[in-house]
């Protein structure tokens, strides 16, 4: 019996040790940001560096840790390494991590509130409210993410309007339409900034906090 109990103890310790590999990997805010960016689509090291405001060397080091934990993978395309999430389930894991963090950490709510309070009259719609509005003909849903992320997948009916091109694209938008902006999800504030910009130009505009991944999870 003692041998069996010792064997069970070793089994448990081995499993927790393996689980801790993921926990240690996620202890970096920058690695979490990389995972969030990759949840929108595959990226090169260079693109990840641009998205996360890091240099290529730092991104590469973080990617090595994520590779060791089997959270990302890569393929070669010529001289470039293209990184992606190792499994679609990681998207659900990141969504769960966000929901738990938002619920358990009051600082997250305070940070969001402080930011939005600095924006004039920006209204946030729930996903259900957006879906209801999409049933009318006067709604435009705009995807503020980079073009390649939009092309990799987007909410049905959304048009591509990358944030850096918004000033130009506004000239082509119908002034009488109601516009709903979304970006990469709760950790991206472009939807709020875009809604404020659109309102300042005379449009009726709203933001949706969630992005494509949350939309797909909500309506699947």
N, C-alpha and C positions, 0 to 999 in steps of 0.2 A: 504493500500500500504506500509506503514511504517513497518508493521509486516512482510510482504512478503520480503522486503528488508533486514530486520534484520535476517530473517530466512535464506536467501541466503548468508548473511555474515557469519553466524555461520557455515553453510554447507561448505563454502570455507575454513574457518579457520580450521575446523575439518579435512578436507582432506589434507591440507598442513601440519598439525601437524603429520598426519600419514606418509606422504611422508618423513618428516624430520627424522623419525625413521630410515629409510634406510640410509639417508645422514649421520646421526651421527654415525651409525654403520660402515660406510666406511671411517671414518676419521682416522682410524689407519692403518699404513702401514703393520703391522703384520696381521691384519684381512684380508686385501686385499691379502696378501701372502697365508694365509690359504685357502681363496676362490679359488685362482689360483691353488693351489695344489689339492684341492678337485675337480676342474674341470677336472682333469686327472683320477679320480676314487676315490672310497671310501677309507677311512683311519681310523685307530684307533688313539686315542689320542697320544699314544706312537710313532706311525709312523709320525704323524704330527709334533711332537716335534723334531724328527730326521730330518725331511725335512726342517724345518724352523729355526733350531738352537735355539730353545727355550726350557725351562724346561716344564715339564708336567703341573705344576701349572699354568703357564702363558698361555699355550695353552688352558687349561680348562676354564680359565677366558674369553679369547677371544671367545671361542666356545659358552659360555653362552650368550654373547652379540649377536652373530650371530643367536643363537636359538631364542632369544627374538624378533629379527627382522624377523624371519621366513625365513632366508636365507639358513640355514642348517637344517638337520634333522638327527636322528640317529636310529639305530636298535641295539638290544642286541644280542650278540653271545656268549653264555656262560657268562663269567665274563667281556667280552670286549664290549665296546660301539663302533659301527662302524658308522662314520660320513660320510655324503654325502651332495651334494647340494640339496636344497629342491625342486628345479624345474629346468629342462633343460634350460629354458629360461634365467637362471642366467648366463650360459656360454655366451650367446649372449650379455647380458648386460656387462659382463666383457670385451668382445671383443670391444664393442662400447666405453667403458670407456678408454681402451687403445688407440684406434684410436683418440679419442678426445684429450686425454692428449698429445699424440705424436704430434698432429697438433698444439695445442695451447701452449705447454710449450717447448720453445727452449732448456731448460736444458736437456730434454730427448735426443734430437738429439746430443747434446754436449757430454753427458755421453756415449752414444753408440759409437760415433766417437772416443773419447779418448780411450775407451777400445779396439776397433778394430784396431786402429793405432798401438797398442803395439803388434799386432800379424802379423807375416810375411806373406804377400801375400795370405791371406785367402779370397777366393772369395765367395760372397753370391749370391745364385740363387733365382729368384722369383719362386713362386709356378707354374706359367705357364711354366717357363723354366725347372723346375723339371719334370713336367708332360710330356713335349716334350722328355726329355732325357729318361724317363722311357719306352718310346716306343721302345728303343733299347735294345739289349740283354746284353750289356756290363756294365749296370748300377746296382749298389747295393745301395739300400736305407736302412740306418741303423737307428734304433730307440734307442736313448741313455737313455731313461727313465728306471726306475726300471722294473723288469720283470713283477710284478703284474699290472703295468699300461699298459704295452704292451699287456698283456693278456686280460685286460679289453677292449681294443680297439686300433687299430693301422692303419696306412695307408696301403692299400692293397699292398702286395708285399714286405713290409719292413721286415727286419730281426731284431731280438732283440739283442742289443749290449749295455747293461748297462754300463754307463760311468766308473764305478769302475772296470769293467771287460775288458775294451777295450784293455789293453796291452796284455792280454791272447788271446782275440778273434782275434786280428790282425794277429796272426800266421796262422789262418784258412782262412783269406780272400785272394782271388785271386789277385796277384800283378798287373795283367793287367786290372783289373776292375776300372771303375770310381765310386767313393763312394760319396754318398750324405748323410750328417748327419743332423738329426733333433732331438729336445728334446721337452720341454714343451711349446715352443712358444717364443714370443718376450721378455719375462722377464727371459729367461734362456739362458745362454751363453755357455752351454756345446757343442752345435753344432760347435761354433767357435773354442773352445779348442780342440775338437776331430779332426776337419779338419786340424788344425795346426799339431797336433800329427801325424796324418796319412801322411801328406805331408812330415814330417821330417823322416818318415820311408820309403819314396819312393813311396807312393801311390799318385794317382791323386784324390784329394778330394775337395769337396765343402761343404758349409753349406746352410741350409735353415733356415731362421729366424723363420718362422711360425711352428706351431706344428699341431697335429691331429685336434684340434678344429677349427683352422683357415682353415685347408685344407678342412674339411667337409663343413664349411660355404662357402668357395670359390667355390667348385665344386658341391654343392647341386643343 
